[in-house]
Amino acid sequence: MLDISMHKIVRVIALAREYGSDGVQTRNYIADMNEDEQSSLVALMWVGRGSYDPDDIEEARRMAVAEKTSPTETYLGGEPQLADMLEDGLDALDINVADAEDNLRERP
């Protein structure tokens, strides 16, 4: 189970698409998350790139905490395909992100 809201995931995707995964806005947004949210984001990215199967999301979250050697925003900022991998992770978990993205765009 992911310990991060869909809104935050979609926001990271949107920021990474607009400013790049290494953009200041993207990195600051990730840096402001708590450890559970950050580990969930890393695990989701790992599922999206195929490092973990969707059924192993809990193991991926534990490994994200155990293997953390740098700030999460630095680690994720170094992945140019971050937005695509997060979307692929959501797809692998059978979570439809399209509606959440539409809701984010409609917010002022």
Contacts in CASP RR format, 6 or more apart in sequence:
PFRMAT RR
TARGET T0000
AUTHOR 0000-0000-0000
METHOD contacts of the structure
MODEL  1
MLDISMHKIVRVIALAREYGSDGVQTRNYIADMNEDEQSSLVALMWVGRG
SYDPDDIEEARRMAVAEKTSPTETYLGGEPQLADMLEDGLDALDINVADA
EDNLRERP
1 57 0 8 1.000
1 58 0 8 1.000
2 9 0 8 1.000
2 40 0 8 1.000
2 43 0 8 1.000
2 44 0 8 1.000
2 57 0 8 1.000
2 61 0 8 1.000
2 93 0 8 1.000
3 36 0 8 1.000
3 37 0 8 1.000
3 39 0 8 1.000
3 40 0 8 1.000
3 61 0 8 1.000
4 33 0 8 1.000
4 36 0 8 1.000
4 37 0 8 1.000
4 40 0 8 1.000
4 41 0 8 1.000
4 44 0 8 1.000
6 95 0 8 1.000
6 97 0 8 1.000
6 100 0 8 1.000
7 100 0 8 1.000
7 103 0 8 1.000
7 104 0 8 1.000
8 33 0 8 1.000
8 37 0 8 1.000
8 41 0 8 1.000
9 41 0 8 1.000
9 44 0 8 1.000
9 86 0 8 1.000
9 90 0 8 1.000
9 97 0 8 1.000
9 100 0 8 1.000
10 97 0 8 1.000
10 100 0 8 1.000
10 101 0 8 1.000
10 104 0 8 1.000
11 29 0 8 1.000
11 104 0 8 1.000
12 26 0 8 1.000
12 29 0 8 1.000
12 30 0 8 1.000
12 41 0 8 1.000
12 82 0 8 1.000
12 83 0 8 1.000
12 86 0 8 1.000
13 83 0 8 1.000
13 86 0 8 1.000
13 87 0 8 1.000
13 97 0 8 1.000
13 101 0 8 1.000
14 83 0 8 1.000
14 101 0 8 1.000
14 104 0 8 1.000
15 23 0 8 1.000
15 25 0 8 1.000
15 26 0 8 1.000
15 29 0 8 1.000
16 26 0 8 1.000
16 82 0 8 1.000
16 83 0 8 1.000
16 86 0 8 1.000
17 83 0 8 1.000
18 25 0 8 1.000
19 25 0 8 1.000
19 26 0 8 1.000
20 26 0 8 1.000
20 77 0 8 1.000
20 80 0 8 1.000
20 82 0 8 1.000
20 83 0 8 1.000
21 76 0 8 1.000
21 77 0 8 1.000
21 78 0 8 1.000
21 79 0 8 1.000
21 80 0 8 1.000
21 81 0 8 1.000
21 82 0 8 1.000
21 83 0 8 1.000
22 77 0 8 1.000
22 78 0 8 1.000
22 80 0 8 1.000
23 77 0 8 1.000
26 73 0 8 1.000
26 77 0 8 1.000
26 82 0 8 1.000
27 73 0 8 1.000
27 74 0 8 1.000
27 77 0 8 1.000
28 73 0 8 1.000
30 38 0 8 1.000
30 41 0 8 1.000
30 72 0 8 1.000
30 73 0 8 1.000
30 76 0 8 1.000
30 77 0 8 1.000
31 71 0 8 1.000
31 72 0 8 1.000
31 73 0 8 1.000
33 41 0 8 1.000
33 72 0 8 1.000
35 65 0 8 1.000
38 64 0 8 1.000
38 72 0 8 1.000
39 61 0 8 1.000
39 64 0 8 1.000
39 65 0 8 1.000
39 68 0 8 1.000
39 72 0 8 1.000
40 61 0 8 1.000
40 64 0 8 1.000
41 72 0 8 1.000
41 76 0 8 1.000
41 86 0 8 1.000
42 60 0 8 1.000
42 61 0 8 1.000
42 64 0 8 1.000
42 72 0 8 1.000
42 75 0 8 1.000
42 76 0 8 1.000
43 52 0 8 1.000
43 57 0 8 1.000
43 60 0 8 1.000
43 61 0 8 1.000
43 63 0 8 1.000
43 64 0 8 1.000
44 57 0 8 1.000
44 86 0 8 1.000
44 89 0 8 1.000
44 90 0 8 1.000
44 93 0 8 1.000
45 76 0 8 1.000
45 79 0 8 1.000
45 82 0 8 1.000
45 85 0 8 1.000
45 86 0 8 1.000
45 89 0 8 1.000
46 52 0 8 1.000
46 60 0 8 1.000
46 63 0 8 1.000
46 64 0 8 1.000
47 53 0 8 1.000
47 54 0 8 1.000
47 56 0 8 1.000
47 57 0 8 1.000
47 60 0 8 1.000
47 88 0 8 1.000
47 89 0 8 1.000
47 92 0 8 1.000
47 93 0 8 1.000
48 85 0 8 1.000
48 86 0 8 1.000
48 88 0 8 1.000
48 89 0 8 1.000
48 91 0 8 1.000
48 92 0 8 1.000
49 81 0 8 1.000
49 85 0 8 1.000
49 88 0 8 1.000
50 92 0 8 1.000
51 60 0 8 1.000
52 59 0 8 1.000
52 60 0 8 1.000
53 92 0 8 1.000
54 89 0 8 1.000
54 92 0 8 1.000
54 93 0 8 1.000
54 94 0 8 1.000
57 93 0 8 1.000
68 75 0 8 1.000
76 82 0 8 1.000
79 85 0 8 1.000
87 97 0 8 1.000
90 96 0 8 1.000
90 97 0 8 1.000
91 97 0 8 1.000
END
